[in-house]
Amino acid sequence: MKVKLGDETYGPDPDAQMVLCPTCGFEYVHPISVMVNRGGEITTVDADGTRMRSSAPSGRGVLVTVTYQCESGDRFRWEMQFHKGNTEMACHPVGFDDDSLPTIWRD
């Protein structure tokens, strides 16, 4: 489905890549949290809502982490660390939970 807002049309990108579970390869993955660490100011969005807190900086630059869970229960996170014009990206398995699937939001 494409959506038109003003002069812009938004919708599926034919060149988009599917996010796959790095543990089992399953294509049915759900975003369960997004966390932004901006110099120690941490904003988290998950199924419980949006929260802000203070903590130690993640290093120099901003750290953006998106955590996913596949429908088989594997959890993993994509981390994007920005510093001086460079962004490094890494994927890490973070466990397993077959009892819940706390998707941020779904319709």
C-alpha positions as CSV (number, residue, x, y, z in Angstrom):
1,M,0.0,0.0,0.0
2,K,1.3,3.4,-0.9
3,V,0.4,6.6,1.0
4,K,0.4,10.1,-0.5
5,L,1.3,13.0,1.8
6,G,1.5,16.3,0.0
7,D,3.7,15.8,-3.1
8,E,5.4,12.8,-1.6
9,T,4.4,9.1,-2.1
10,Y,5.4,6.6,0.6
11,G,5.2,2.8,0.3
12,P,7.2,-0.4,-0.1
13,D,10.6,0.2,-1.7
14,P,11.2,-2.4,-4.5
15,D,14.9,-2.4,-3.5
16,A,14.3,-2.9,0.2
17,Q,16.0,-5.8,2.0
18,M,14.2,-8.1,4.4
19,V,15.4,-8.3,8.0
20,L,16.1,-12.0,8.8
21,C,16.9,-13.6,12.1
22,P,20.7,-14.1,12.2
23,T,20.2,-17.2,14.4
24,C,17.7,-19.2,12.5
25,G,17.2,-17.3,9.2
26,F,13.4,-16.8,9.8
27,E,11.9,-13.9,8.0
28,Y,9.1,-13.1,10.5
29,V,10.8,-10.7,12.9
30,H,9.2,-8.1,15.1
31,P,10.8,-4.9,16.4
32,I,10.5,-5.0,20.2
33,S,12.5,-1.9,21.2
34,V,14.4,1.1,19.9
35,M,17.0,2.8,22.1
36,V,18.9,6.0,21.4
37,N,21.9,6.9,23.6
38,R,22.7,10.5,22.9
39,G,25.7,11.2,25.2
40,G,24.1,9.6,28.2
41,E,20.5,10.8,27.5
42,I,18.7,7.5,26.7
43,T,15.3,7.3,25.1
44,T,13.7,3.9,24.8
45,V,10.5,3.0,22.8
46,D,8.9,-0.4,23.4
47,A,5.5,-2.0,23.9
48,D,5.2,-0.2,27.3
49,G,5.7,3.3,25.7
50,T,8.5,5.8,25.6
51,R,10.9,6.4,28.5
52,M,13.8,8.7,29.1
53,R,16.7,8.3,31.6
54,S,20.3,9.3,32.1
55,S,23.3,6.9,32.0
56,A,26.9,6.8,30.9
57,P,27.6,7.8,27.3
58,S,28.0,4.9,24.9
59,G,31.2,6.3,23.6
60,R,31.6,9.3,21.4
61,G,28.6,10.0,19.1
62,V,25.1,8.6,19.2
63,L,24.3,4.9,19.6
64,V,21.0,3.6,18.1
65,T,19.9,0.1,18.9
66,V,16.9,-1.7,17.4
67,T,16.0,-5.0,19.1
68,Y,14.0,-7.7,17.3
69,Q,12.5,-11.0,18.1
70,C,11.6,-13.6,15.5
71,E,8.5,-15.7,15.7
72,S,10.6,-18.7,16.7
73,G,11.7,-16.8,19.9
74,D,15.3,-15.7,19.0
75,R,16.2,-12.1,20.0
76,F,18.8,-10.0,18.3
77,R,19.8,-6.3,18.1
78,W,21.2,-4.1,15.4
79,E,23.5,-1.4,16.7
80,M,24.5,1.7,14.8
81,Q,27.3,3.7,16.4
82,F,27.9,7.1,14.9
83,H,31.1,9.1,15.4
84,K,32.8,11.9,13.3
85,G,30.8,11.2,10.1
86,N,31.2,7.4,10.3
87,T,28.5,4.9,11.3
88,E,29.4,1.4,12.2
89,M,26.7,-1.2,12.2
90,A,26.7,-4.6,13.9
91,C,24.2,-7.3,14.7
92,H,24.2,-9.3,18.0
93,P,22.1,-12.3,19.2
94,V,20.7,-11.4,22.7
95,G,18.8,-14.5,23.8
96,F,15.6,-16.4,23.4
97,D,12.1,-15.9,24.6
98,D,9.3,-18.2,23.3
99,D,6.7,-17.0,25.9
100,S,6.2,-13.4,24.6
101,L,6.4,-11.3,21.5
102,P,6.2,-7.7,22.8
103,T,6.1,-5.9,19.4
104,I,6.4,-2.1,19.8
105,W,3.1,-1.6,18.0
106,R,1.0,-3.4,15.5
107,D,-2.3,-2.8,13.8
